Amino acid sequence: MTKYIYNYPNWTAFTWKDKNINIVFGEVRLMQGKIIGQMNALGFSEKEEARLNALTMDIVKSSEIEGEWLNYEQVRSSIARRLGINTAGLVTSNRHIEGIVEMMLDATQRYNQPLTEERLLGWHAALFPVGFSGPYKIEVGRYRTGEMQVVSGAMGKEKVHYEAIKPEGVKDEMDIFLDWFNNDNSLDLVLKAAIAHFWFIIIHPFDDGNGRIARAITDMLLARAENSTERFYSMSNQILIERKEYYKVLQKVQYSTGDITEWLEWFLNCLKNAMLASENISQKILLKGEFWKKHKQTPINERQRLLLNKILDGFEGKLQTSKWAKIAKVSTDTALRDIKDLIAKGILNQTNEGGRNANYELTDFNQLGEIKTK
């Protein structure tokens, strides 16, 4: 019989080798302070945008890890409305997205409140407002009462990656976890975030949504570590990028006798990479601020503003009249007039590439690139 970490007595008395994690742990703590400093140097609107981008990314990517693709604009609009952030082009979002946003904001904006069973069950109910996960009916807003296996592969050829704690043991294990979460102040909060993530995943207390709730718990403790409701990096986005390693290290350490050094090493490096990525995002926001400062007095209509912001945010692919028309929901004639107007104002130019459809880019592209590399 496979012996998982929870089969050992006192399995939650985790151990690790300090010398293996000290360097990266120190780098993470240093970078946290550096990012907060960088963001505080931004103007109010740029800082709000950075916060909105990070929260949106976190929610969208956390769901993507589970194979669910959320509408980015709907998530962004839902967060902006709830946080009172003024932003153009708000769209309505469905009940499912509202529930996911509600859970994440409860974790990151009310990070100092105790994590209780009632609160966790509320998060779970918010994730599955209609009682289904895809086509499957699940137990919602309660701990699971059935066996739990993490499997992959086609029907009849399934591979079992993990068999969770028996359902009759879930409540007791969660009581121990929540008592530690709320009352043990002996650990640095970044390390506590890493341990909480692993511990919760091992218990796997719900029918579904365990990964998303584990990441919300992680974000909650990282917010405590920074003593701030403002998020400027996305751990979930980085986990998605490193997903193979994420599952690989979890699968390895789930068989440990209690030493979780490998998990802590991976988690801290992933967090460090998430913070490095946020530095690039803050640079983009600075460039965007510079661009709009430069064109403060330039007459620009709402369609042009919408498309220019998309380009500044990192528009994927070539910008063509047909794409402009589709995004702005106008005719190709109107799109072409908008583009020609911006060319006349020196904001856009036509690229030298041939082909039937002309491509356009920002005239300021090279200048903005220079600002970025300073």
N, C-alpha and C positions, 0 to 999 in steps of 0.2 A: 504493500500500500504506500502511495506517495505521502511523504511527510512534509506538510507545509509549515511555515513559521508559526502559525497559530496552534499547531499540535504540540508544541513544546510548553512546559510549565513556565509561568511568568513571561509569556512571549512578548509582552509589551515593554519589558525592561530592555529596550534597545541599546545596543552598544555601537561604537564606531571609533576609528583611529583618527585622532585629532590631527596628527602630522600629515595625513593624506588630504585633509580638507582645509587646513589653516590658510594656505596661500590664496586659494580661490575665494574662500569666505571673506578674507580681508579685502580682496579686490571688489567683491560685491558690495560690501559695506561702504567702501570708498566711492564707488560709482553711484550708489544711491544718493549720497550727499552732492555729488557733482551734477547729477541730473536735476535735482531740486534747485540747485544754484542756477543752472542754465535756464530752466523754465521760469524762474523768478525774474530773470533778466529780460524775458519777453514782455511785450505790451499786453494789456489785459485781454484784448480780443484774440491775439495769437495764442496766449496761454489757454484760454477757454477752448480754442480750436484744437490745440494739442491734447487737451483733456478729453474732449469729445471724440477725437480720432482714436485715442488709446482705448477708451471704454467700448467704442463700437467694434474695433478690431478684436478686442478680447472676447466679446459675446459672439461675434460671427465665427471666429476661428475655433472657439471652444465647441460650438455645435458642429463645425466642419470636421473636427477630429472624430466625431461620432457618425460621420457620413451624412450630416444634414446641412443643407445650404440655405442660409437665411438671406432675405433681401437686405442688402447693406443700407440702402436709403431708409427703409422702414425702421431698422434698428436705430440708426443715427437720429431719426426724427423722434422716435419714442424717448430716447435718452435726453435729447435737447429739451423736449417738452417737460419732462420730469425734473430736470435740473434748472429749468428757466433760462436756458441758453438761447440767445437770439440768433437764429440762423435762417438763411433764405431757403425756399423750396421745401418746406416741411411736407411730408406725405403721411397719410394715415397708415397704421399698422394693424395687423390682425391680432386676435386674442392670444394666440400662441406666442408671438413675438413679445407682446406686452408682458406676458408671464415670465419669459426668460429675462427680459430687461429688469423687471421688478425684483427677481431673485438676485441678480448681479448687483444692482444698486443697493439692495438691502445689505448685502455682504460688504460692499466697499464704502458706502456712505454712513452706515451705522456699525462701523467696524468695532467700536468699543462696547457695544451691547453684548451680553452673554450669548453664547450659542447654546440654545436649549433644544430639547426634542421637539417641542411645539414649533419652534422656528424652522428647524430642518424639515419637518413634515409639511410646513407651509411652503417652503421652497420647492419641495417635490410636487405638491399640488399645483404650484404656479407653472412648473415645467410641463405638466400634462393636464391642461385644463379640461379636456374632454374624456379623460380616463383611458386614452389609447396611446400606444407608442407605435406609430405607423398603423398597420392593420391589426395589431395585437392589443387586446384588452389587458390592462395591467392593474395591479393594486396601487392606488394613488393615495398620497398623503398618509401612508402608514408603512412600517417596516414590512419587508417581505415575509410571507408565511410558507414559501416554497423553497426547494433546493435552488442553488444558483451555480451555473457553470458558464465560464467564458469560453465560447467555442468559435471555430472558423471552419470554412470548407463547405462543400456541397452536401445536400441531404444524403445521409447514408455513408458519407465519407468525412464526417465531422472530426475535427481535431480538438481535444479538450486542452485548453491552455491553463485553466485554473478552476478549481472547485472551492467555492467560498464556504465560510463558516455555516454550520447547520442553522436552519431558521430559528430553532428553539433557543439558540445561543445568541442571536443577534441583539436582542434588547439588553441583556446583561453586558455584552461587549460594548455597545453604544453608550451605556451609562458610565462605564469606566472611561471611555474615550472623552465624553463630554465633561466629566469631572476633571480629567487631566487638562483638557482644553481651557476650561474656565478658571482653574485654581492652581495649576502648576506654573509658577513664575520663575523657575530656576534656569530656563533656557533662553538664549538669544532668540528673538522672535523670527528671524530669518530661518534659523535651524528648526524652530518649532513649526514653521510653515511647511518645510520639507517633510518632517516627521508626520505631521497631521495628514498630509496628502497620502503618504504611503499607508498609514494606519487605517484611514477611512477606506481606501481601495481594497485593503486586505479583508475588512469586515464585509464590504459590499452589501450594505443594509437594505437596498431597494431593488425592486424588480427591474428598474431601468433608471438611467440618469445619474448613476454613481460617479462617472467620470466628470460630468459637468458640475456636480455638487462638490466633488473633491477639489476641482479647480477654483470654485467660488470660495471654499474654505481657505485655500492657499492665498487667494487675493485678499481675503479678509485679514489674515495674519500679516501679509506684506504691508497692508495699509496701516496696521497697528505698528509694525516695525518702523514705518516712516512717520507715524502719528499724523496722517493726512488722508483726507477724502479724495485728493487729487491724484489720478493715475496718469503716468506719462509713458508707460511701456506695457506691452502685452505679453505676459507669460504664456497664455494659451496659443498665441501666434507662433511663439518659438517652439512650444511643444509640438505643434502641427508640423513645423519644419523638421524637427528632430523625432518625428513620431516613431520611426522604426526603432531607434535607440531607446526611446521612452518605454515601448512595450518589451523590448529585449531586456532592459535592466530590471523592470518590474517582475518579469517572468523568472529572472535569475534570483533576485533577492527574496522572492516569495518562498523559496526553499531554504533560506538561511536559518541558522539556529538562533539568530538574534542580532548578528552583526549587519548593520545596514550602511556601512561605509560606502559601498559602490553606488547605492541609491543617492546618498547625500552628495557625493562627488558629481554625479550626473546632474542632479537638480541644481546645484550651485553654478555649474558651468552653463546650464541652460538659462538660468536667471541672468547670468553675466552677459550671455549672447543677446538676450531680450533687451537688456539695457543698452548694449552697443547699438542695436538696431534703432532704438529710440533716439539716439544721438543724430542719426541720419534723418529721422522724421522731423526733429526740431530744426535741423538745417533747412529742410524743405519749407517749413512754416515761416522761417526767417526770410527765405527767398520770396515767398508769397507776399509777406508783409512789405518787403522792399518794392516789389512790383506794384502793388496797389498804392503805395506811398508816392511812387513815381507818376502814377496815372490818376492821382486824386482829382485833378481838375479836367481830365479827359472825358468828354461825353461818351458814355457807354451804356447801351440798353441792357435790359434784364437778360435777354437771350445771350448776348455777348458775354455778360458777366458770368452766367452759368457755365458756358463753354470754356471761357478763360480759366475759371477756377478748376474745371476738370483737367485742363492741360497742366496747370500748376500743381495739381495733386498727383500727377503722374499718369496721364491719359495713355491707355495701352493701344498700340497699333498706330496706323497713319490717320491723320485728321483730314477728312475729305468732305466735300459739300454734302454728299449723301448722308454721312454720319452726323454732320451738324444738323441737317434737317430732321433726322430721326430723333436725336436727343432733345432738340429744342421744340419738336413737334410742330414744324412749319414746312412750307413747300421748299423745294430746292432753289427756286428763284429767290425767296426771302433769305434762305441760308447764304446764297452767293452774295446777295447785297450786304448782309452782315459781315461776311468775310472781306469783301472788297473795301468796305468802310474801315475795317481794322487795318487793312494793308495801307490804305491812304493815310491812316493815323500813325503808321510806322510800328504797329504792334505785332502784326503777322506778316509773314512773307511766304511766297510760294517756293517750294524746294526745287532743286535742279533735276530731280528724278523725272524720267519720261513716263510714258504710259497714258492710258485714256483718261484716268481720273487724276486731277491735280492734287497734290498733297501740300499741306500748310503747316508751319511751325511758328513758334514765338520768335520775333526778331531779337528779343532780349535773351534768347536761349544761351548764347555763349557768355554774355555778360553775367547772367545768373549762375552759370557754371563756375565762373571765376570767383564769384562771391562764395559759392559753396566750398571751394577748395582752400579758402583762406584759413 
